[in-house]
Amino acid sequence: MSEHRRQKLDIVFELDCEFDVEEIQIGINKLGRLITAGGFSEIQALRMIIGIMRHLHMPMEFIEREKKYSAESFLKLVEKRGTWGRTAEAGGFSFRAGSVPALKHCFISIEEINAGSITSWADWVTPFLTEDGFVQAWVSDVEYDYWQNAKDPLQYEAVGRSFSHLPTKSNGLPPPLEQIEIDTSNNPGRWSLHSGYVEAIGSTMWLGMPFWKYVGETRKDTLLSSDWLDVRSEGNGVIYVVASEHGFFDESTEGIQNNLRTVLYGG
């Protein structure tokens, strides 16, 4: 990976959610009313991040909305809120955590503010691997990930970037909510949310035991027999996968990306 490109780490945990049988109509979707959501929490995520920062001898200070907090006071603030809710910065990284109860998972995202801030993503992900409900984690290129998944034409117009060569489609909503959006469905670096997991690929990935119940146990066998990948056991049922030492940051690795997606999620 070029030292001039920023990277990020995304981590996903499954949630144990209970919904009322009564359905609520939200747009074209019907969702049950959430009663409880158990499992890994945003507060746990922040506590672990603070522990990692302390282990790495980083400055124990967070910035949120231009206001500075000590690590202890920021943790108390988040505990009082009961949720993270906003992006915070510390030690050259931005941190974000949230829950998607309707899809029974929560996420933690750790992103470099400046390229080269990271020395090893293993330092950040390893403590999470042994936590109950760990599903997956992957490393991606910040800019490449953004544009591979940018659907709103306004995202392109805001920076003067042409999208005239890209396929478009309707967002599927009835008038007057219907809009034309960029069709990212065939982009090699696309991701999509599913119940319990995220269909995403990364040049480096960690896959927990719950991952296979969502995508199918046969996918695990296919992965373990793929001799073109660096696949290793991390213990606790976690499988470590390296598809590219240089990262995915443009479509020159489209073939590898598509092959990895096929191995993990099918055609």
N, C-alpha and C positions, 0 to 999 in steps of 0.2 A: 504494500500500500504506500502511495506517495506520502511523504511527510507534509505535503501542502494540502492534504485533504482531511476533512474532519470525519470522525467515525462516531458511531453510537452503539449502545448495547440495549436491547429490549429483552425483558424477562416477563414470562407469563405464568400465572398460577391459576388453578381452577378454584371456583367458588362453589360451595354447597348452598344453593338457593332454593327456597320454598316459595311457591307462588299460589295465590288464591285461584280457584278454578274459574272465577269470574274473569272474563276477558275484557281488556280495555282497547278500544280502537285508537291507534295513533297513526294517522295517515293511511297507508295501505297495509300497515302491520297490525296484528292483533297480539297483544301482550297480556299475560296474567299480572295481577297486582302483587308486587313483591311483599312477602311477609317477613322472611328472615334471609340473611346471607352470611354464611359462616365460612371460615377458611382464612387464608393469608390476608392480612389487612394492610392498608396504606401506612398505618402507624407502625406496624412491625417492619415494614420496608424502610421507613425513616430511621428507626432504631438501628437496623442493620447497616444502613449507609453510614450513620454516624460512627458505628463500630469499625467499619472499614476505613473511614477517614482517620480515625484515631490510630489504627494499626499502621497506616501508611504515613503517619506523622504529618498530616495535612493541617492547614489552619482550620480551627474548629469554629467557623463562622459561616452563616448563610445570609444571602441577600434575596429578599423577595419584594418585588415592586419598589426597588431602590432603597428599601429599609434594611438595615443590618441587624442580625440577631446572633447571639451566641448559639452554639449547637443545642445547649440545654434549653434555652428560652424558646428556640424555634420548635423543638420537640413538644414543649408544653403547649405552645400555640396550636400545633396540629392536633394534639390530644384533646384540647378544648373544643376545637372545631369538630373533631371526630372524623375528619377527612383531610386529605392534602389539598386538593382542589386547584393549586396554582403551581407554576414552575418556579423552582428556587435554584440559586446558583451558589457554588462553593468550590474553591480550589481549582478553578479552571474548567469546571463541569456544570452543566445544567441538569437538574433532576426533576422528574415528573412521575407521579403515580396516580392511579385511578382504578375504578371498578366498572365493569360492564355486567351488572346483574342479569340483564335479559339474556346474555350469552354466557353466563356462568363462568366468567374469568375476570381476573384483575391483572394489571400490568405495572411494571416499573421501567422507566426509560432513563438512561444515563448517556449524556451527549457531551462531546468535547465542545468547548466554546472556541478554543483555538486549536488548530491542527497540531498534533504532536504532544498534546497534554498527557495522553495515555502512554504508559510503558507496557502494561499487560492487562488485558481485559480479564484474565483469569483471576487477578487480585479482587476484582469487583464481583464476578459471578460466582466464584467458588463457595462463599458462605451461603448463598441462596440454594445451592444444589441439594443440600441435605434437608431442606425445609419440606414439610408435608405439602403435597399439592403442587410441587414444582412440575410444570408441563414442558417448557421450552425456553431457550434463550438463543439469540443470534446477534451477530455483529454485522452492521451495514454501513455504507457510505452515506453521510447525511444528505448531500446534494443529490446524489443519484437516487436515493430512496424517495426524496421529495418529488422529483420530476417524474419518476416512474409511476407515481400514484396521484399526481395532480390532475383532478378532473374538472375543476372550474376554470373556464377560459379567462376569468378575471385574474387568476394566478399568473397567467402568461402575460396578459395585458399590463399588469402592474409593474413588470420589469422589462417591458418592451420585447418580449420573446414571442416569436411567431409560432402559431399552432396550426397554420393553414395546411400543413402536410400531414397532420395527425387525424386519425379516424374519430368521428364524433357519433353520439347517439342521444336519444331522449333520456331524461332521468326517470321516465316512467310514471311521473306524477300527472294527475289530471289538470287541465287548465283551471285557474291561471298560474298554477305552481310549476307547470312543465317548463323545463329549460333544456337547452342543448349542453351536453357535457363531453369532455374528452373521454374516449373509450380506451381505458387502460387494461382491458380484459386479456390482451395478448402480450402485455409488456413482461419481459423476463423477470424484472425486479418488483412486480406487483405483490401486494399482500391483501388479504381479505379476512374479515372476522367471521368466526364460526363458534358454535356452542362449545365452550370448554378450551378452545385453542385458537391460534391465528395461523392461517395458511400463509406462511412466509418462508423465505429462504435467506441464508446468509453465507458468506464465505467461510465463517466459523460458526458452528452451532453446538448447543447442548440440548439433548432430548431426554426428558424424564420418563419414568414408567407410565404415568397417565397419558402421555402423548399417543401411545400406541392403541389405547382403547378408543381414541377418537378417529385415528386414520386407518386403523386395522393392523393386527399383529403380523400379517403377511408382509407389510411394509418394512417391518423391522428385519425380517429375514432377508428381504431384498437389499436393504442397506448394508447389512453385515457381510453380504456376499459381493458387494460392489468393490472390486479391486482398484478402481480408479480414484477412490476416495480414501483419505486417511481417517480411519474409524477406530476409536479406542474406548474402552470402558473406563469411566471415571469413578466407579463404585456407587453404591446406593441405587443401582439400576440406571444410572445416567450414562448416556452414550455421547461421546465427544466426536464431532465431525469437522474435518477441514476439507473444503472443496477447492480452495485457492489460497495460497500464502499471500498473494498480492491483493486480494479483495475483489469485490464486484463494484466497479465504479463507472463502467460504460458497457455498451452492447458488444464489445469485442469478446466478452465472456458469455454471450447469449447462449451458446450451445451447452456450456457447463451448467449455467443457471437452469435451463429448461430440463436438462437431464436430472439434476438434483431434485427439481420439483416433481418430476415423474416418479423418481424413486420414493419420495416421501408422501406424495399425495395422489399419485396416479396420473393418467394422461390429461 
